[in-house]
Amino acid sequence: MDVNNWCAVILAGGAGERLKPLTSKIPKPMVAVTNKPMVDYAIDHLRYAGIKKIIVVVRHMGEFLRDYLEQTWPQEKLGETELIIPQVDSLGTADAIRKTAELIDTPHFVVSMADIVTNLPILDMMAFHEAKGGVGTISMKSMEFPQLYGVVLLDKEKRIYLFLEKPKPQELYLSSLAQRTDLFLHTNIINTGIYCFEHEMVDILLRTNLMDFGAEVFPYLLDAGYPLFGFVADYYWLDLGNPLTYKWGNWDLLRRYGWPVMPDGFEDGPKQIWTKGDIVCGNNVFFGSQCAFGNSVHLDNNVQVKNLSVLGSGVKVGEGTIIEKSIIWDNVQIGKNCKILDSIICNDTTLQDDVELDNHVVIGPNCSIPKGKKMNNTTIKEDTAVE
């Protein structure tokens, strides 16, 4: 396989409604996981595969995201890779490909998403796609909770014959395809949102009005008899679409579940602590294991940062405060003797002394929490001064 025959399109238009208040002031692709925005993981995933041309399609808060990408990914950092951010207004995942058709100039191309974190073996998937010779290949993996998902019908060559979204038993019985002995019904395999296509897919989209890959394009291809394959493998993938799974995703990377996808920064010592810059510490500061720190973090005397915690850049923590299993974004100010457990605090928020957060408290950006406030399993919207 010659990787020069490939380019890639990253779809970065998501609004992240289910992630609010984390996405109240930034687009979903800029939400950081272990101090690194999800869009950066997507770019690195393709760069490490050797793809030299990456097209990023933005939409929601598009200019904000465009400015971030242009500042974060200058050409000297990209090396031989070309990063293109076209001025298009797409109306769906497939429409984004249609409207960037002139930029897709290789025999094959990858479509990836800017709002997932995965260690999918993309080179293996690209080689699988070329070997099968179909018009498209869908990344797939098995999940532990099959009742939450639909089913897919594959043959032994992993060609896809049918998608059923949470089918009823009679639907399976009535399906003539399900009666074929050479097909295998999988009730726990899901589409994880990365696709490989032949350039022919561009032509198909240009002559149709199909807008969305999952809802329209893939059923169309199956109905029309185009060969479509599933790349089924065991890899890390998690939908970080809501604050709870977002928190899980941070913990997963801190635990190395996504290896070689790792937290941002440099790993320091056997405790698996990642740092991006200096940490200014007072006396008797305790560090647990599997934590990540941004730049210019200040920890006062007797602060405890316990396991599975992420502190962003510019965070200041007052004397005697305890933090555990929590995700704290940039420029957060935390007072003395606070207890923060199993919670998320977004940018530019201030906690006064003696605040206690427990059991999945989510605080949006630019909030203020008064002295002595105790909160449990609640969400605070952005720009809120709690009383």
N, C-alpha and C positions, 0 to 999 in steps of 0.2 A: 504494500500500500504506500502510495506517495502522498504525504500530507499536503504537498503543494497543490494537489487537486481539490483541496477543500478550503472553504471559507466558513464563517459562522455569523449568525444573527442572534443577538441577545434581546429578548423582549423585556423592556424595562418601563412599561407604562402603567403598572398596577397602582391603584390608589390605596390599597390596604385598609379598607373599611373595617374589617374584623379585627385589625390590630390596634385600632384607636384605644387610648389616646397616644400610643407610641408614634402613630403616623399623623398626628394632628398638625404638625408643622414641617414634616419632611415626607418625601415619597417613600413608599415601602422599600424600594431597592437600596435606600440609604440607611435603613435600620441596621445598626451594628450588632454583630454576633461576636462575642469575645473581642470587642473593640475594633472590629473590621466590618464595614458595610457589606451587605449581601451582594451588591453588584460587583464589588471587588473580588469576592470569591468566584463569581461567574466568569469574570475576565481572566483570572489566574487559571481557572480550570481549563480554559481553552488555550491560553498561552502555553501552559505546561504540556499540552498535547502537540504543540508545534504549529498551530494554526496561525498564519501570518496576516490574515485579514479578518477583523472583527467589526461587525456593524451593530451599534447599539441603538435601538429604537425607543425613544422616550415619549411620554405623553403627559400623564398627571404630574403637575409641578415640573414640567419638562425643562424649562430654562434653568431652574434651580439645580436639577440633576445634571444638565449639560455643563453648567459652570463647575460643578463639583468634579465631573469626569475630566474636563479639560485642565483643571488645576492639579488633580491627583495623578493623572496619567500623561505627563508630557512625553514627547517622542523619545527623549533620551532614556526614560525609564522603560519604555516599550521595546526599545531595541529594534529588531527587524519586524515587529508586529505593527500593522497599521490599524488604528482605531478610528472609526468613522461614526459620527453622530448626525444622521441626516435630518433635514427639516421636513418632517412628514407628520401628518395627523391621521393615525390609523384608528380604525373602528373595531378592531378585533385582532386576535393573534395571527390569523391567516391574512387579514388585510394588511398587516404590517409587512409581511413578505411581499405581497402584491405591490405595495407602494415603495419598496426598496429593490424592485426587480432589476433595475439597471445596474445596481451595485453588486449583484450576485453573479459573478462571472467565472465560476469554477464548475467542473462537472458534478460535484457533490457539495452539499452544505449541511451544517448543523444548525438546528434551532434550539436555543437554550433559554432559560428563564433567569431573571435578575433577582428573584425573590425566594430562591431555595439555596440550601447548602447541602452538597452531596460530594461523595468521593467516587461516583460512578466511573468505572474504567472507560473513559471516552474513546481512547485509541482502540480498545477491543471492540467497542460498539461500532466505530467507523469501519474497522476491518470486517466485522460481521456483515455490515450493510453492503459493502462492496462484494463480498463473497456471495450473498444471497441474490443480488441483482434486482431487487424489488424497487418500486418507486419510493418507498418510505420504510423506515424502521422506528419503532417506538420503544423508549426505555421502559422497562418493567421490572418489578420486584415483588416478592411475596410479602404479605403483611400478617401480623399476628391476629388481627381481628377481622376475619373475612366477612363477617356479617355487615360490616360498615360499607362494603364496596360491591361493585358489580362483578360480573364474571367475563372471561374471555375464552374463546374457543380457538385452540391452536392445533396444528398437526405436528408430527414429530420433527419437521424441519423448522418449526416455530413460525410458520405462516399463519396469519390471523384470518379467521373466517367469520367471526361474530363478536360483537360487543353487546352485553346486556347489562343495563344499569339496575342493580338490585332486583333481579328477575323473580317473579313468582314461580312456584313449582310447575304450574301448567304451561308457562311460557317455555320452559326448558323442554317439557314433554312434547309440545307442539312443534318445536324447531326441528325441521328436517335435517339440518346439519348435525344436530346432536345425536342423530341415529347412526352417523358414520363411525365405523369402528376404528378408522385411522386418525380420528380427531380426539383431542384431549380437552376436557372441560376443566378450567381452573377457576376456583371460587375465591381464591385469596391473592390474586395477582392484580396489581394496579398499574396504571399509567403514571410514571413519575415525571413527565413533562419535558424530556429532552428527546429531540427527534433528529434523525438523519434522512436526507432526501436526495434524490437525483435532481438535476437541474430541470427535468421535465415537470417537477412540481410547480415551478414558477410559471410555466406555460399553462398548466391546468388552472392555476389561480387567476391568470390574466384573462382567461376566456370564461370564467364563472364569476358568480357573486358570493362565493363562499366566504364567510367571515371568521369562523372559529374552528380550530383544528378538531377539538374533541367533539363538539356538538354537530359539526357539519362536514368538515373535510374528510375525516376518517370514515364515517358512514357512506359518504359519496364514493370514496375510493373502493370500498368493499362492494357496494352495489354495482359499480361499473366494472368490477373484475380486475382492478389493478392489484398486483401483488404487494401486500403490506405485511411486514414481519415484526415480531416482538423480540427484543433483546432482553432476555430474562437472566438476571444475575443477582448475586448477593452483595450488596453494597450499602453504604450509609445514605440515608435520605430521610428527611423529615419535613413535613409541611409546617412552616413557621407562621401560619396564617392568623394566629390569635395569641394573646399574651401568655397563655399557659404553655402552648407548644413552643413559643419563642423562648421561654425560660428553659424548657427542656433542651432545646437546641444548644443553648449556651453550656448547659451542664454536660451534654454529650461531647462537645468539642473539648471541654476541660478534662473529660475522662479519656480522651483520645479515641473515642468511638469512630470518629470520622477520619482517622489517619489514612493518608498523609496530610489531610486538611487539618490544620492546627490553629490554635489561637494566635492572634496577632502579637508580634513582639519576639523577644529572645527568651528561650527557656533557660531557667536558672536553677540548678540544683535538683536533688532527688525528689523534692516536694512537687515538682512540675508546676513551677510558678513562672508565668510569662510577664515580662516587663517591656515597655516601649521607651522608658526613660528613667530618670532618677526618682526614687521615692524618698522623701524627706521624713524621717522618723524621729519621734521623741523616745523616751525611755520605756523599756518593758513592752515594746510592741510585739504582738504575737501574729505569726502568719501560719495559716493552715495550709493544706495541700490543694493542688489543682485550682489555682487562682490566676487571674490576669489583671494587669495594671497598665493604665495609660501613662502619658507624660505628666510630670509635675504633680504627683500625688503627695499630699501632706497628711501624715498620720500623727496625732498628738500622743502624749504619754498614755500608756496602758490601753491603747486601742487593740482590739482583737479582730483580725480579718480571717474568719474560719473558712472551712472547705467550700469549694464550688461558688466562689464569689468573683465578680467582675467589677472593677472600679475603672471608670473612664479617666480621661485627662482633666487636669485642673480640679480634681475632687479634694476636698478638705474635710477631715474627720476629727471631731473634738475628743477631748480626753475621756477615757473610760468607755467609749462606744464599742459595741459588739456588732459585727456584720457576719451573716452566714447565709449561704445559698441564695444570694441576692445579686441582682444586676443593677449597677448604678452607672448612669451615663455621665457625660462631661459636665464640668463646672457645677457640680452639686456640692452644697455646703451643709455639713451635718454637725449638729451641736454636741455638747457633752452628754455622756451617760445615756446615749440612745441605744435601742436594741432593734436591729433590722434583720428579720428572718424571712426567707422565702418570699422576697418581694422585688419589685421593679421600681426604680426611681429615674425619671427622664431628665433631660438637660435643664440646667439653670434653675433647679428647685432648691429651696432652703428648708431645712429641718432645724427647729430650735432645740434647746436642751431637753433631755428626758422623754423624747418621743419613742414610742414603741410600735413597730409594724410587724405583723405576723400573718402567716397563712394566706399568701398570695394577695398582698396589697399592691396595687398598680397606681402610681402617681404620675400624671402627665407632666409635660414640660412647663417651666416657669410657674411653679406652685409654691405656696408658703404654708408650712405646717407649724402650728404654735407649740409653745413649751408644754410638755407633759401630755400631749395628745396620744391616745392609744387607739390603734386601728387594726381591724381584723377582716381579711377577705373582702376588701372593698376596692373600688376604682375611683380615682379622683381625676376629673377632666383637666385639661390644660388651663393655665392662667387662673387658677383658683387659689384664693386665700382662705384656707380652712379655719373655721372658728372653733 
